[in-house]
Amino acid sequence: MSAYQQRILIFVVTYNADRHIVDTLDRIDRKWLQSITYEILIIDDASHDDTYDQCAAYISRHPDLVITLEQNRENLGYGGNQKLGYTYALEHHFDLVVLLHGDGQYAPEYLDQMVNPIIIDQADVVLGSRMLDKSAALKGNMPMYKWIGNQVLTSIQNLLLGTRLAEFHTGYRAFSVSALRKIPYGKNSDYFDFDTEIIIQLWDTKSRFTEVSIPTFYGDEISYVNGFKYAALILWTTLKSRWVKHGWLKDPRFEYGA
């Protein structure tokens, strides 16, 4: 199936990103959009700033773009917001969904590269990796403690899971909807460890992974991640998933069936 035939959902998660959301949307390549069948879904996770209003105004100024805007009545968390977007993709019969952050930390200019391996049936999961070129990550102002922590955590997870990923902890990712249908992502965390849980689920259900090198950019966007909590959660989750696989433990996140 060609890019023209496949339905692509560009899913924008955003929270308190009124300084960046318009620029992020502007950076999506218009010529590329004209070449595909797409919808942009923006879900504002109950922001306290003008993010929602700026998105609504942007849609009014760009009637040529296919954009759906929704706002959660209460903050559902990073993982909770993702659950809504992926369920939207399933229920509206998209072929693939690509996750884009509204704060501009992940380059919208790479959307075509993110979805292409799925379109040409070379992958079910595409991760935009900042660590395929580790020196570039530092040049993009990734803080040293995150640069080191990212590699340490990824190495431990690769060892435990048998994966060979350059980076587990990127928020830039694309999924085939058929792969999402096989996993119980709705049982995952509403916090940032959702990202690790869904990778484990997709790996366990034999999805094909590939990584695309993306630029690193750290500006004045606000991070809501508690680093120590995040590290502890993803290591515990990774260990627990292997215990479930060996039949030593029960956990509905890592039990796959009908």
C-alpha positions in Angstrom: 0.0 0.0 0.0 1.5 3.4 -1.0 1.6 6.5 1.1 -1.3 7.9 -0.9 -3.4 4.9 0.1 -2.4 4.6 3.7 -4.2 6.8 6.3 -1.7 8.6 8.6 -2.6 10.1 11.9 -0.2 12.8 13.1 -0.9 12.8 16.9 0.2 15.9 18.7 0.4 15.6 22.5 0.6 19.0 24.2 0.5 20.5 27.7 1.3 24.1 28.6 3.1 24.6 25.3 1.6 27.9 24.1 5.2 29.3 23.4 5.9 26.5 21.0 2.8 24.9 19.6 2.3 27.3 16.6 5.9 27.0 15.5 5.7 23.2 15.8 2.6 23.0 13.6 4.2 25.5 11.1 7.2 23.3 10.8 5.2 20.3 9.4 6.1 20.1 5.7 3.1 21.2 3.7 4.3 19.6 0.5 4.6 16.3 2.3 1.1 16.7 3.7 -0.3 17.2 0.2 1.2 13.9 -0.9 -0.4 11.8 1.8 -3.8 11.0 3.3 -3.6 12.4 6.8 -5.2 13.9 9.8 -3.5 15.9 12.6 -5.0 15.2 16.0 -4.1 17.6 18.7 -5.0 16.6 22.3 -4.4 19.3 24.8 -4.0 17.7 28.3 -5.9 20.4 30.3 -3.2 23.0 29.9 -3.3 26.0 32.2 -2.0 28.4 29.6 -3.2 29.5 26.1 -2.3 26.3 24.3 -5.8 25.3 23.4 -6.8 28.7 22.3 -3.7 29.1 20.1 -4.5 25.7 18.5 -8.1 26.8 17.8 -6.9 30.0 16.3 -4.4 28.2 14.2 -7.1 25.9 12.8 -9.2 29.0 11.9 -6.2 30.5 10.0 -5.5 27.3 8.1 -8.8 25.8 6.8 -6.8 23.9 4.2 -5.3 21.6 6.9 -7.1 18.5 8.3 -6.8 19.1 12.0 -8.9 17.8 14.9 -8.5 19.6 18.2 -9.6 18.0 21.5 -9.0 19.1 25.1 -9.1 16.9 28.2 -11.3 18.2 31.0 -8.7 17.1 33.5 -5.0 16.3 33.1 -4.7 12.6 32.2 -0.9 12.5 32.2 1.5 11.8 29.3 0.6 8.2 29.2 -3.1 8.8 29.6 -3.1 11.3 26.7 -1.3 8.8 24.5 -4.0 6.2 25.2 -6.6 8.5 23.8 -4.6 9.2 20.6 -3.9 5.5 19.8 -7.5 4.6 20.5 -8.6 7.4 18.2 -6.3 5.9 15.5 -7.8 2.4 16.0 -11.4 3.6 16.1 -11.0 5.8 13.0 -9.3 3.1 11.0 -5.9 4.8 10.4 -3.1 2.6 9.1 -0.4 4.2 11.2 0.1 6.9 13.8 3.1 9.1 14.5 3.5 10.8 17.9 4.7 14.4 17.9 5.3 16.6 20.9 3.7 20.1 20.9 6.8 21.7 22.5 8.9 21.3 19.4 11.6 19.2 21.1 11.3 16.6 18.3 11.7 17.9 14.8 8.5 17.9 12.7 10.7 18.1 9.6 11.4 14.4 10.2 7.8 13.2 10.1 8.2 11.7 6.6 11.3 9.7 7.6 9.5 8.5 10.7 6.5 7.0 8.8 8.3 5.8 5.7 9.6 2.4 7.1 6.0 1.5 8.0 4.6 2.7 4.7 7.0 0.5 2.7 6.4 -2.4 5.2 9.9 -2.6 6.6 8.9 -2.0 10.2 5.9 -1.9 12.5 7.6 0.5 15.0 9.9 3.4 14.2 11.8 5.2 17.0 13.4 8.6 16.4 16.7 8.1 18.1 18.9 10.9 19.3 21.6 8.4 20.4 22.5 6.9 17.1 24.9 9.8 16.9 25.8 10.4 20.6 28.0 13.4 20.0 25.2 15.2 18.1 23.0 14.7 21.1 25.4 16.7 23.2 25.7 19.4 20.5 21.9 19.7 20.6 22.2 20.7 24.3 21.0 17.4 25.9 22.0 17.8 29.5 25.0 15.6 30.5 23.1 13.8 33.2 20.3 12.9 30.7 22.9 11.9 28.1 24.6 9.5 30.5 21.3 8.3 32.1 19.7 7.6 28.8 22.6 5.4 27.7 22.8 3.6 31.1 19.1 2.8 31.2 19.0 1.8 27.6 21.9 -0.6 28.1 20.3 -2.2 31.0 17.0 -2.6 29.2 18.6 -4.0 26.1 20.3 -6.6 28.3 17.1 -7.6 30.1 14.9 -7.7 27.0 17.3 -8.9 24.3 16.8 -5.8 22.3 19.5 -3.7 20.5 18.0 -0.2 20.6 20.2 2.9 20.6 17.6 4.7 22.7 14.5 3.6 24.7 13.8 7.1 25.9 12.8 9.0 22.8 9.3 10.5 22.6 9.4 10.5 18.8 7.8 7.3 17.6 5.5 5.9 14.9 3.4 2.7 15.1 1.4 0.7 12.7 -2.1 0.4 13.9 -2.2 -3.3 13.3 0.7 -3.6 15.8 -1.2 -1.5 18.4 -4.2 -3.8 18.1 -2.2 -6.7 19.5 -1.2 -5.1 22.8 -3.1 -4.0 25.9 -1.7 -0.4 26.0 -4.9 0.7 27.7 -3.6 -1.0 30.9 -0.4 1.0 30.9 0.7 3.8 33.2 -0.6 7.3 32.8 2.9 8.6 33.6 6.0 8.8 31.4 6.9 5.1 31.9 4.1 4.5 29.4 6.8 4.8 26.7 8.8 1.9 28.1 5.7 -0.3 28.6 4.5 0.1 25.1 8.0 -0.7 23.6 8.1 -3.9 25.7 4.6 -4.9 24.6 5.4 -4.4 21.0 8.7 -6.2 21.3 7.0 -9.2 23.1 4.4 -9.4 20.3 7.0 -9.7 17.6 6.7 -6.2 16.1 9.5 -5.2 13.7 11.5 -2.2 15.1 13.7 0.3 13.3 15.4 3.5 14.4 15.8 6.8 12.5 18.5 9.2 13.5 16.9 12.6 14.5 18.5 15.8 15.7 18.5 16.7 19.4 17.1 20.0 20.5 16.8 21.3 24.1 15.5 24.8 24.4 13.3 26.5 27.0 10.6 23.8 26.9 9.5 22.6 30.4 10.2 19.0 31.4 7.6 17.5 33.8 9.6 14.3 34.3 11.0 13.4 37.7 14.2 11.7 36.6 14.7 9.5 39.7 11.1 8.4 39.7 11.2 7.7 36.0 14.4 5.6 36.1 13.1 3.5 39.0 9.8 2.9 37.3 11.1 1.9 34.0 13.7 -0.5 35.5 11.1 -2.1 37.7 8.7 -2.4 34.8 11.3 -4.0 32.6 12.2 -6.5 35.3 8.6 -7.3 36.0 7.8 -7.9 32.3 10.5 -10.6 32.2 9.1 -12.3 35.3 5.7 -12.4 33.7 7.2 -13.8 30.5 8.8 -16.6 32.5 5.5 -17.3 34.3 6.7 -16.2 37.7 4.3 -13.3 38.0 0.9 -12.0 36.7 0.5 -8.6 35.2 -2.2 -7.7 32.6 0.2 -5.3 30.8 2.3 -8.1 29.7 -0.2 -10.9 29.1 -1.2 -11.0 25.4 -4.3 -12.7 24.1 -7.5 -12.0 22.3 
